[in-house]
Structures are given as C-alpha cells and as structure tokens.
Amino acid sequence: MREIIFDTETTGFDPKNGDRMVEIGCIEMVNRVLTGRTYHAYFNPERSMPAEAEAVHGLSDAFLADKPLFSDSAQDFLDFIEDSPMVAHNAGFDFNFINAELALCSLPEVSRDRMVDTVALAKVRHPGAKLSLDALCTRYGIDRSHRTKHGALLDAELLAQVYVELRGGRQIGLELGAQTTEIVTEIKVLARKDRIYRQPRPHAATEEERAAHAEFLKSVDTPLWGA
C-alpha cells in the first residue's frame, strides 16, 4: 500500500486569518517501507513572516523572497501525492493549509477521507501520554539529535519512523513470503527428484508365525483376540 507521510511549515495557525504555507515535505512509503522518493518545496507566502513563526522553523522573509508561489508548484505536488492516503501529525492542521492553498489556485481540495492523523493513533495506543512528535520519538528511541528547528521534510522523516511504530512496527511483507514459498517449493522438488523407489515389503504373517501365535494363545486364559 502506498502512503504519503508529510509535514508543513506556515506563517501561523489559521489560513482563515491570512496565514500561508511556506514549506511542505512529503515522503513516499510503500508497505510501511520508505522508497526514497520525496517531494520538498519552499514557497513565497506573499506576506511577512511573524517573528514567532520564524523562531519555530527559521524561515525568514529574506530566505523565502525568491521562492516560487505555491500556485507555480501545485500540480507537481498533486502529481506526487496522487490518490494515496496522507499521513501527518495533527493532520487536520496541515490539511487546512493545503486545501486553502489549493483553493487560492482554484484547484479541488484533497479529500479528508485520505487523512491519517498520527496524533489520533497515538491517543489510542498511548492514552494519557504526551503526544508531541518529540515525545513519541523519545518513546520509540528515534534519534532526533540533528533536529534543531522544525523543518517539513525532516519532521516528515521522523514521523515516518513514528508512524511505523504506531502501526505495530515493521511487518514481514509479501516479498519474504514469496521467498519462503520459493524455498519450500525447491525443497519439495529436490525431495521428489532424489527419492529412490523401493518395492513394497510384504506385511502378512507367515505360516510359521501364525502357528507360533496360536501356540502362544494356548497359554493365555480366555484371550479376547482368539475369539
């Protein structure tokens, strides 16, 4: 199954208040295994960056000034995600921004039926525990020492590892099952090929054996099998 693990960085908390998406990072995963395919882009938000937001992700007005608009890259983004499920931490937040940007481009929104929220998964798996991405990385022993600020692609990479753990860990896939089938088949073929044919051995008692058995029964009081 193909899934997209993703994260966004923004100018604030709510696109309805004029906040915009400035970065998105997407990672392709098939059968809970990373394929190495990614989509990563920065966008010029056409507005100033609040100091509070810049302190979180480090993306300044100067850095974003020469970046493309989301509308210039929207189709590339849609081509990458295709119709796959979209996995994010507090996914409703990210979906709000993606769909707001798509609406500004007069493009259809990404259906929330595709949304997989790792916060919701973590609540079920670890009720009452801290559910931040940092807390879950600590719980599962995932190294985040290289993460000094939030970054969409970096956070998506960490989330991919957390997501696998939340789903029960990396499972043995169909590939291993196919290999096992090939091995078993090979063993069976070899067994049939190397088998030496032997004539069936006679199992019926000889006349001497029957006579000896009859003699033995004479020493047994009322034997059941002599009736």
Disulfide bonds with the S-S distance in Angstrom:
none
